[in-house]
Amino acid sequence: MKLNELKPGDWVIVTEDGVSREGTVVRVSNEEREVCVDNGIQEFWYPLDQVQSIPLDEAQLMRLGFEKMDHEPAGGVKYGKGPFRVLVPAPDNFSRSEVWYREDRRHFDRPISVSELQNIHLQMTKIPLLH
């Protein structure tokens, strides 16, 4: 995970003393190379090596308010939130994806994380993707 890819509102996992928690990025300090994360209990600054991405899967899409749509004729599963779409090979296969919003289509030949999807959504729609 790269520090410059994290934005306020992104979901991440923080690990401290062997305990992992999901949290939301509040601020990023490029000077200190730390991320301020609200872990549901408090806001705390974490070094980048204690911050991990959350892999994108169907459960995470549902948490973000997506709906599972009809299967594509060519195969795959489509998820939608308004006019924003995510197409993956199968409900349990997020090894690659296609993301589109209106005429803007992007292909990913690798798994993407929840925070990446949040940032892609923001770039394409200009609207934050929050839960």
N, CA, C and O of each residue as an XYZ file, in Angstrom:
524
protein
N       0.847     -1.169      0.000
C       0.000      0.000      0.000
C       0.895      1.234      0.000
O       1.872      1.312      0.744
N       0.542      2.194     -0.846
C       1.323      3.417     -0.952
C       0.603      4.554     -0.242
O      -0.616      4.694     -0.342
N       1.375      5.361      0.474
C       0.824      6.458      1.249
C       0.044      7.436      0.370
O      -1.016      7.920      0.766
N       0.571      7.728     -0.826
C      -0.087      8.717     -1.684
C      -1.394      8.206     -2.289
O      -2.123      8.981     -2.908
N      -1.706      6.918     -2.122
C      -2.959      6.367     -2.626
C      -4.081      6.438     -1.590
O      -5.243      6.203     -1.919
N      -3.742      6.760     -0.348
C      -4.755      6.823      0.707
C      -5.380      8.205      0.788
O      -4.695      9.226      0.736
N      -6.706      8.206      0.917
C      -7.464      9.449      1.005
C      -8.401      9.372      2.218
O      -8.810      8.279      2.610
N      -8.745     10.527      2.819
C      -9.723     10.504      3.903
C     -11.009      9.802      3.464
O     -11.518     10.044      2.370
N     -11.520      8.936      4.326
C     -12.727      8.169      4.035
C     -12.442      6.746      3.583
O     -13.333      5.897      3.620
N     -11.191      6.468      3.150
C     -10.848      5.115      2.697
C     -10.904      4.128      3.858
O     -10.513      4.449      4.980
N     -11.392      2.930      3.574
C     -11.412      1.850      4.563
C     -10.097      1.093      4.500
O      -9.603      0.775      3.418
N      -9.536      0.810      5.657
C      -8.287      0.051      5.753
C      -8.346     -0.863      6.972
O      -9.279     -0.792      7.773
N      -7.344     -1.714      7.098
C      -7.160     -2.528      8.300
C      -5.897     -2.034      8.979
O      -4.861     -1.879      8.332
N      -5.977     -1.786     10.279
C      -4.792     -1.408     11.053
C      -4.483     -2.538     12.029
O      -5.382     -3.157     12.598
N      -3.191     -2.790     12.206
C      -2.757     -3.852     13.102
C      -1.799     -3.264     14.130
O      -0.794     -2.641     13.788
N      -2.139     -3.481     15.400
C      -1.306     -2.990     16.487
C      -1.279     -4.053     17.579
O      -2.323     -4.519     18.034
N      -0.077     -4.428     17.989
C       0.112     -5.453     19.017
C      -0.630     -6.742     18.668
O      -1.209     -7.387     19.542
N      -0.609     -7.109     17.403
C      -1.225     -8.348     16.948
C      -2.735     -8.302     16.787
O      -3.342     -9.301     16.400
N      -3.353     -7.160     17.075
C      -4.801     -7.015     16.944
C      -5.106     -6.198     15.684
O      -4.586     -5.097     15.505
N      -5.954     -6.753     14.819
C      -6.337     -6.057     13.584
C      -7.753     -5.534     13.702
O      -8.644     -6.212     14.214
N      -7.950     -4.296     13.212
C      -9.270     -3.666     13.204
C      -9.454     -2.926     11.891
O      -8.502     -2.396     11.318
N     -10.686     -2.901     11.427
C     -11.005     -2.055     10.284
C     -11.150     -0.631     10.781
O     -11.574     -0.390     11.912
N     -10.795      0.299      9.925
C     -10.932      1.700     10.283
C     -11.057      2.561      9.045
O     -10.950      2.080      7.917
N     -11.284      3.833      9.273
C     -11.456      4.804      8.201
C     -10.335      5.826      8.280
O     -10.063      6.379      9.346
N      -9.689      6.074      7.153
C      -8.626      7.075      7.101
C      -9.221      8.444      7.381
O     -10.223      8.836      6.783
N      -8.583      9.173      8.311
C      -9.015     10.524      8.654
C      -8.082     11.546      8.001
O      -8.535     12.504      7.375
N      -6.764     11.325      8.157
C      -5.750     12.211      7.589
C      -4.522     11.389      7.226
O      -4.324     10.281      7.724
N      -3.698     11.960      6.341
C      -2.443     11.332      5.937
C      -1.335     12.357      6.129
O      -1.471     13.507      5.713
N      -0.228     11.940      6.764
C       0.923     12.813      6.935
C       2.062     12.302      6.064
O       2.686     11.288      6.376
N       2.326     13.009      4.972
C       3.427     12.620      4.101
C       4.770     12.846      4.777
O       5.713     12.087      4.549
N       4.869     13.877      5.602
C       6.123     14.186      6.289
C       6.502     13.069      7.276
O       7.650     12.625      7.305
N       5.542     12.625      8.071
C       5.791     11.586      9.083
C       5.605     10.180      8.529
O       5.951      9.195      9.181
N       5.047     10.092      7.306
C       4.729      8.798      6.677
C       3.819      7.973      7.590
O       4.040      6.783      7.816
N       2.785      8.653      8.108
C       1.809      8.013      8.984
C       0.394      8.310      8.495
O       0.151      9.245      7.731
N      -0.531      7.470      8.973
C      -1.932      7.591      8.591
C      -2.762      7.679      9.870
O      -2.643      6.829     10.752
N      -3.601      8.710      9.969
C      -4.523      8.825     11.095
C      -5.780      8.052     10.724
O      -6.435      8.351      9.725
N      -6.113      7.046     11.548
C      -7.234      6.163     11.267
C      -8.190      6.159     12.448
O      -7.771      6.043     13.600
N      -9.480      6.287     12.153
C     -10.521      6.109     13.160
C     -10.853      4.632     13.160
O     -11.468      4.129     12.219
N     -10.445      3.923     14.224
C     -10.633      2.471     14.279
C     -11.933      2.073     14.967
O     -12.104      0.918     15.357
N     -12.845      3.026     15.114
C     -14.122      2.732     15.756
C     -14.101      2.994     17.248
O     -15.153      3.087     17.880
N     -12.913      3.113     17.811
C     -12.769      3.405     19.237
C     -12.177      4.792     19.418
O     -12.625      5.582     20.249
N     -11.149      5.066     18.607
C     -10.480      6.365     18.681
C      -9.748      6.637     17.371
O      -9.564      5.745     16.542
N      -9.336      7.893     17.206
C      -8.458      8.237     16.089
C      -7.036      8.092     16.587
O      -6.703      8.535     17.687
N      -6.190      7.463     15.766
C      -4.813      7.216     16.182
C      -3.926      7.236     14.944
O      -4.345      6.810     13.868
N      -2.711      7.726     15.094
C      -1.737      7.743     14.000
C      -1.017      6.405     13.937
O      -0.518      5.918     14.951
N      -0.961      5.810     12.752
C      -0.292      4.527     12.541
C       0.800      4.684     11.490
O       0.595      5.367     10.487
N       1.960      4.060     11.705
C       2.953      4.035     10.632
C       2.407      3.193      9.481
O       1.575      2.309      9.686
N       2.881      3.475      8.282
C       2.348      2.823      7.091
C       2.449      1.302      7.161
O       1.602      0.609      6.598
N       3.465      0.767      7.839
C       3.613     -0.699      7.907
C       2.556     -1.369      8.789
O       2.484     -2.597      8.837
N       1.736     -0.578      9.486
C       0.643     -1.137     10.292
C      -0.713     -0.958      9.600
O      -1.755     -1.260     10.182
N      -0.695     -0.466      8.363
C      -1.927     -0.198      7.619
C      -1.955     -1.105      6.395
O      -1.020     -1.113      5.594
N      -3.036     -1.870      6.259
C      -3.188     -2.759      5.105
C      -4.501     -2.461      4.394
O      -5.439     -1.912      4.971
N      -4.533     -2.837      3.136
C      -5.759     -2.670      2.366
C      -6.727     -3.814      2.669
O      -6.323     -4.885      3.122
N      -7.994     -3.569      2.415
C      -9.037     -4.584      2.560
C      -9.321     -5.120      1.162
O      -9.682     -4.346      0.276
N      -9.168     -6.432      0.938
C      -9.447     -6.972     -0.394
C     -10.915     -6.772     -0.769
O     -11.807     -6.951      0.061
N     -11.153     -6.404     -2.015
C     -12.519     -6.224     -2.491
C     -13.153     -7.587     -2.741
O     -12.567     -8.442     -3.405
N     -14.342     -7.781     -2.210
C     -15.123     -8.996     -2.461
C     -16.600     -8.617     -2.414
O     -16.952     -7.457     -2.204
N     -17.451     -9.612     -2.611
C     -18.889     -9.328     -2.661
C     -19.394     -8.728     -1.354
O     -20.207     -7.803     -1.375
N     -18.931     -9.235     -0.229
C     -19.387     -8.719      1.069
C     -19.030     -7.239      1.225
O     -19.830     -6.456      1.736
N     -17.832     -6.861      0.784
C     -17.431     -5.455      0.887
C     -18.280     -4.577     -0.034
O     -18.656     -3.466      0.338
N     -18.581     -5.072     -1.230
C     -19.446     -4.309     -2.142
C     -20.824     -4.090     -1.518
O     -21.395     -3.006     -1.635
N     -21.352     -5.106     -0.863
C     -22.658     -4.970     -0.214
C     -22.590     -3.922      0.902
O     -23.514     -3.126      1.067
N     -21.493     -3.926      1.666
C     -21.316     -2.931      2.732
C     -21.259     -1.511      2.174
O     -21.661     -0.554      2.836
N     -20.753     -1.390      0.946
C     -20.655     -0.083      0.300
C     -21.955      0.324     -0.391
O     -22.022      1.389     -1.006
N     -22.985     -0.513     -0.295
C     -24.292     -0.163     -0.848
C     -24.530     -0.614     -2.272
O     -25.477     -0.157     -2.912
N     -23.686     -1.508     -2.786
C     -23.908     -2.030     -4.137
C     -24.992     -3.100     -4.107
O     -25.247     -3.725     -3.077
N     -25.617     -3.291     -5.251
C     -26.602     -4.361     -5.420
C     -26.088     -5.326     -6.468
O     -25.484     -4.925     -7.464
N     -26.336     -6.609     -6.230
C     -25.975     -7.619     -7.217
C     -27.010     -7.558     -8.326
O     -28.213     -7.550     -8.067
N     -26.529     -7.515     -9.575
C     -27.422     -7.369    -10.714
C     -27.499     -8.691    -11.471
O     -26.866     -9.674    -11.088
N     -28.268     -8.704    -12.532
C     -28.388     -9.909    -13.354
C     -27.027    -10.322    -13.890
O     -26.161     -9.487    -14.149
N     -26.858    -11.649    -14.052
C     -25.605    -12.150    -14.615
C     -25.455    -11.646    -16.041
O     -26.434    -11.487    -16.770
N     -24.230    -11.403    -16.416
C     -23.923    -10.966    -17.772
C     -24.040    -12.152    -18.731
O     -23.678    -13.269    -18.363
N     -24.538    -11.935    -19.950
C     -24.633    -13.035    -20.919
C     -23.273    -13.657    -21.224
O     -23.183    -14.861    -21.462
N     -22.222    -12.853    -21.219
C     -20.878    -13.360    -21.517
C     -20.222    -13.990    -20.285
O     -19.070    -14.418    -20.348
N     -20.938    -14.047    -19.188
C     -20.379    -14.582    -17.951
C     -19.970    -13.463    -17.018
O     -19.803    -12.314    -17.428
N     -19.814    -13.816    -15.778
C     -19.430    -12.823    -14.795
C     -20.621    -12.335    -13.992
O     -21.772    -12.662    -14.280
N     -20.314    -11.555    -12.991
C     -21.327    -11.004    -12.105
C     -21.158     -9.492    -12.071
O     -20.044     -8.981    -11.955
N     -22.277     -8.785    -12.174
C     -22.252     -7.335    -12.183
C     -22.867     -6.813    -10.893
O     -23.874     -7.332    -10.410
N     -22.243     -5.780    -10.347
C     -22.733     -5.099     -9.160
C     -22.916     -3.636     -9.533
O     -22.125     -3.085    -10.298
N     -23.955     -3.006     -8.997
C     -24.203     -1.620     -9.338
C     -24.585     -0.780     -8.145
O     -25.182     -1.252     -7.177
N     -24.221      0.479     -8.249
C     -24.649      1.491     -7.284
C     -24.938      2.729     -8.115
O     -24.020      3.434     -8.534
N     -26.230      2.993     -8.353
C     -26.601      4.036     -9.289
C     -26.069      3.654    -10.668
O     -26.180      2.493    -11.063
N     -25.493      4.604    -11.410
C     -24.964      4.276    -12.735
C     -23.544      3.701    -12.700
O     -22.969      3.436    -13.756
N     -22.972      3.506    -11.522
C     -21.608      2.976    -11.378
C     -21.670      1.451    -11.328
O     -22.477      0.892    -10.586
N     -20.828      0.772    -12.109
C     -20.859     -0.689    -12.208
C     -19.493     -1.321    -11.965
O     -18.454     -0.736    -12.271
N     -19.524     -2.534    -11.406
C     -18.336     -3.368    -11.237
C     -18.685     -4.747    -11.780
O     -19.679     -5.343    -11.366
N     -17.877     -5.259    -12.701
C     -18.078     -6.583    -13.276
C     -16.879     -7.452    -12.917
O     -15.734     -7.062    -13.147
N     -17.144     -8.637    -12.350
C     -16.086     -9.590    -11.993
C     -16.420    -10.943    -12.615
O     -17.570    -11.178    -12.989
N     -15.418    -11.856    -12.735
C     -15.664    -13.149    -13.371
C     -16.713    -14.018    -12.669
O     -17.471    -14.725    -13.333
N     -16.764    -13.972    -11.327
C     -17.707    -14.800    -10.556
C     -17.860    -14.182     -9.174
O     -17.025    -13.373     -8.769
N     -18.940    -14.557     -8.422
C     -19.148    -13.952     -7.100
C     -17.973    -14.152     -6.142
O     -17.764    -13.340     -5.240
N     -17.217    -15.212     -6.331
C     -16.085    -15.481     -5.443
C     -14.747    -15.295     -6.154
O     -13.716    -15.768     -5.676
N     -14.763    -14.603     -7.301
C     -13.539    -14.406     -8.077
C     -13.366    -12.926     -8.400
O     -13.964    -12.413     -9.346
N     -12.552    -12.253     -7.614
C     -12.272    -10.841     -7.819
C     -10.843    -10.654     -8.316
O     -10.217     -9.626     -8.057
N     -10.325    -11.671     -9.043
C      -8.948    -11.621     -9.538
C      -8.757    -10.565    -10.619
O      -7.641    -10.096    -10.841
N      -9.826    -10.196    -11.281
C      -9.804     -9.098    -12.250
C     -11.194     -8.468    -12.236
O     -12.165     -9.069    -11.778
N     -11.260     -7.254    -12.745
C     -12.552     -6.567    -12.739
C     -12.591     -5.509    -13.831
O     -11.565     -5.064    -14.346
N     -13.807     -5.131    -14.157
C     -14.058     -4.023    -15.062
C     -14.967     -3.066    -14.298
O     -15.977     -3.474    -13.725
N     -14.598     -1.802    -14.299
C     -15.353     -0.786    -13.580
C     -15.765      0.267    -14.599
O     -14.951      0.689    -15.421
N     -17.032      0.696    -14.550
C     -17.425      1.762    -15.455
C     -18.473      2.669    -14.845
O     -19.249      2.294    -13.966
N     -18.448      3.882    -15.365
C     -19.399      4.930    -15.008
C     -19.631      5.727    -16.278
O     -18.727      6.397    -16.778
N     -20.823      5.651    -16.784
C     -21.184      6.270    -18.060
C     -20.238      5.776    -19.148
O     -20.164      4.568    -19.372
N     -19.509      6.661    -19.835
C     -18.638      6.210    -20.935
C     -17.240      5.816    -20.451
O     -16.461      5.257    -21.224
N     -16.916      6.092    -19.212
C     -15.578      5.815    -18.662
C     -15.508      4.357    -18.203
O     -16.192      3.977    -17.253
N     -14.684      3.534    -18.871
C     -14.519      2.124    -18.526
C     -13.063      1.873    -18.171
O     -12.158      2.349    -18.857
N     -12.839      1.123    -17.096
C     -11.475      0.790    -16.678
C     -11.387     -0.695    -16.398
O     -12.278     -1.281    -15.784
N     -10.293     -1.300    -16.861
C     -10.065     -2.733    -16.680
C      -8.894     -2.945    -15.726
O      -7.877     -2.257    -15.814
N      -9.047     -3.899    -14.819
C      -8.000     -4.242    -13.868
C      -7.725     -5.736    -13.973
O      -8.618     -6.552    -13.747
N      -6.491     -6.094    -14.314
C      -6.105     -7.503    -14.448
C      -5.480     -8.032    -13.178
O      -4.635     -8.927    -13.218
N      -5.893     -7.482    -12.053
C      -5.398     -7.885    -10.732
C      -6.497     -7.575     -9.722
O      -7.394     -6.781    -10.004
N      -6.432     -8.190     -8.563
C      -7.419     -7.836     -7.527
C      -7.220     -6.377     -7.098
O      -6.091     -5.890     -7.033
N      -8.311     -5.697     -6.812
C      -8.219     -4.338     -6.284
C      -8.747     -4.341     -4.855
O      -9.469     -5.249     -4.444
N      -8.376     -3.320     -4.118
C      -8.801     -3.221     -2.720
C     -10.014     -2.309     -2.598
O     -10.388     -1.620     -3.547
N     -10.614     -2.314     -1.428
C     -11.759     -1.437     -1.152
C     -11.340      0.021     -1.306
O     -12.059      0.803     -1.928
N     -10.180      0.402     -0.746
C      -9.752      1.805     -0.843
C      -9.479      2.196     -2.297
O      -9.746      3.333     -2.687
N      -8.952      1.270     -3.105
C      -8.759      1.568     -4.528
C     -10.102      1.829     -5.205
O     -10.241      2.780     -5.974
N     -11.094      0.975     -4.916
C     -12.418      1.181     -5.501
C     -12.996      2.516     -5.053
O     -13.608      3.227     -5.851
N     -12.808      2.861     -3.785
C     -13.306      4.143     -3.293
C     -12.668      5.298     -4.070
O     -13.347      6.261     -4.426
N     -11.375      5.198     -4.327
C     -10.676      6.267     -5.048
C     -11.059      6.293     -6.530
O     -11.175      7.369     -7.117
N     -11.253      5.132     -7.134
C     -11.702      5.053     -8.534
C     -13.086      5.687     -8.656
O     -13.341      6.468     -9.573
N     -13.979      5.342     -7.720
C     -15.335      5.897     -7.715
C     -15.276      7.421     -7.604
O     -15.996      8.121     -8.317
N     -14.432      7.935     -6.722
C     -14.303      9.382     -6.548
C     -13.781     10.038     -7.826
O     -14.288     11.082     -8.237
N     -12.764      9.431     -8.462
C     -12.221      9.978     -9.712
C     -13.282     10.019    -10.805
O     -13.389     11.003    -11.537
N     -14.068      8.946    -10.913
C     -15.020      8.828    -12.014
C     -16.297      9.631    -11.783
O     -16.820     10.237    -12.718
N     -16.798      9.644    -10.566
C     -18.103     10.267    -10.297
C     -18.007     11.614     -9.572
O     -18.964     12.388     -9.555
N     -16.846     11.880     -8.978
C     -16.638     13.084     -8.143
C     -17.429     13.013     -6.832
O     -17.605     14.024     -6.151
N     -17.901     11.817     -6.487
C     -18.681     11.599     -5.259
C     -17.959     10.548     -4.408
O     -17.606      9.491     -4.932
N     -17.728     10.802     -3.112
C     -17.081      9.804     -2.257
C     -17.949      8.558     -2.110
O     -19.173      8.651     -2.032
N     -17.312      7.403     -2.075
C     -17.993      6.119     -1.884
C     -17.809      5.743     -0.423
O     -16.764      5.223     -0.031
N     -18.829      6.009      0.373
C     -18.765      5.768      1.829
C     -19.825      4.753      2.209
O     -20.738      4.459      1.438
N     -19.684      4.229      3.406
C     -20.704      3.271      3.886
C     -21.717      3.972      4.740
O     -22.651      3.341      5.235
